[in-house]
């Protein structure tokens, strides 16, 4: 039976991690006497991320030679955009580091909930990392918009809580003005003389209200309105949006650009990559968005602040974000009552500095999250499969830049399987429906990845997962003998993380895998299921070593591992 | 996909044969099935929203003057246009397409879209409705191509690969588990080593149920067995560009006589909000040139193999773009799109549908090219009159206006419509 611990670890992170000396399943189990106690304790621990000692991982990162993680945005822009080439810094180094760092964090950081939430928000505010400005600023985008601030990189003073554990309104404004997003969705060139509606449309459709609140080609006068409260007073606001709202939002967003070479030429501003309000480009005439009216020249440039307020504090946005969270973390078809409950927390706490943290508490402590009926209702995507396989198999390989093995993982296997990090080219983020990730290409490239990562080259130290060392050094209680039965049980326990009722031995899956182990490619004689192999390391006939690799790969390809 | 699994399982020793034996057995069975006259639809989706009127460009009269005034910077000048008919042409980067048109193998259709009020300018909503084949409803959950494959009487009962998609299959094939999704057949095996067959046999054992992953894994195992040993090498005549290589792989499967019915391809890069081009040069027309070279190589290959009569290629995109250019030499999201249909047996060499005009009074909502042809009409024409599936009401639920738009000669309609 799938245990509650394995369920939680596969939803609130990238799956369980077991080595010969540690198991986070055991750590989870030790957190209390009941499932509820354990979940409550685990969630509190994970949300209080700074209290988790992640120094071992921090050391791995600092030894891995990442260059850009601590560069302030302006420095990053100078090195990798303005002077790239001249300084010897690659233009796309921030993008390349980010796609590797995200895998390293998924596999090794103990702050698993933070990492899976970062994955959620990176997809929510999706930026294609090969976009021209984004490629030079991706590590800033991750650090300065998505994740909670770290020492030396505080948020702007008026948006101290703009991050994934903080306040959505502040995060939305940071996202809208960051150079990566501004360029990806073209707002950096949106100006009164030549407006561009790309960002205006997506900030409403994807980042806030969602397509479910879009009345395509609708008449704005026919949309019902509701009186809503804002920090600056009450206002009648349209319940849903129409194309006219997008056009007005486009005008609202004119002039919100980036200090780049075009600005330095036209207004003596420096070329720094920072957000910049360029008054000459702003459309100052009256606008109506979601039934709220701005008069001519009204509080320019502060008109944009109320625009973000109306989007971020709209109940439709609460429902849109809540729906996405529920589909990502609970089930592809969550009950409306759960979406409403999560949306209610989001909405009631919309001015709170820890609005999002409170929202996650409602989500993860819900009856639906704990409901056995929702176990295994989601299919892992390639990032979750790759990271999950490395965790369950006890990998000790650190992804880094300019490294051929990391290149192979990211630019070959993950790319071919369809989820190289940060390469979804559209602003809606990687799809999350099961049907999209069950094609033959995904299945085959994941199996090929497992094949490659398991003692990639046993004769050298060049390994992603030291499978044979782990097997040889396994605790006796876990692996009493090297018989087909025991080897199969051992690796099933490691990778699946739980046993069926009655144990693995005699179960259908165990028997099928054990029988695979008994076959010899060059000899029709089958090895007895209970008799230990004499030497499991031998590379030649009877090819036991190769059979164990096949066994581990097949377990990684079972539904028990692939669903979460 | 019952038929294909029966085909594969026809040999009771299927999973226990040595590797080369399996390939031989499959190849013999393919030959015996006689799939050399099967018909194939190749559906190409241009992700991002491809502009209509910088592709099928007005050349004369008021349409031309309106075009020049509404697109002062990004217009394609007359000197950079290859004529299709008197009134319309395509950019000079599309010489292969012009040749196909002149050979009668390509038709283009003006102003294709969804019925008034049912469309959307949202990428995601509009794309979903096109792929589901359900205007006004973006929440359906199987694609129109999957419904075609699952409802057509036209699939030869021995078809080995009824559907394929290089890369990950798009939404239009959602619900069709037989899709061969593979982009590199030479590497399509979980373990090409010593225990290759044992791996597949154990996977087949584990995935013997009827769940989503069971279906997906069974189809994948079938596909691995089928393509292992087939020669699907793409000829050097294809440009080394992803679209051309993907079409090349589809052509090799067609030429292998595996009974391919439906193949889909995505080709993105059309969300041209900025720097779309300048006076007939630049990004947009270059991107069209990529399509032209790829489709040209594809049909050259098929023609040389005597297969061009059996293949039709159709195209679709999220939506067309705004008629007036925006402030950044780009175009924002609009409505009607231009559709291409290519095939050896079509009534090509003509521009079908009616051009709604682009004077201010003619524009949809004052900004967009107005839809004049429902997208389901040409697709129904292909489904019924080329692929021989009369069940249009299954493929496009609720659609009733499916008269032929004239893509096929009457004798072909007769031959396919009444058998």
Interface residues (C-beta under 8 A of the other chain):
Chain A: X186 X189 X190 X191 X193 X194 X195 X196 X197 X198 X201 X205 X206 X211 X214 X216 X217 X243 X379 X416 X418 X425 X426 X428 X434 X435 X436 X438 X439 X440 X441 X442 X443 X444 X447 X448 X451 X509 X512 X513 X515 X516 X519 X521 X543 X546 X547 X550 X553 X554 X557 X558 X559 X562 X563
Chain B: X47 X48 X117 X119 X120 X121 X122 X123 X124 X125 X138 X165 X167 X168 X169 X174 X175 X179 X180 X181 X182 X183 X184 X187 X188 X189 X190 X191 X193 X194 X195 X198 X199 X202 X203 X205 X206 X207 X211 X212 X213 X214 X216 X217 X219 X220 X223 X224 X268 X271 X273 X274 X326 X327 X328 X330 X332 X333 X365
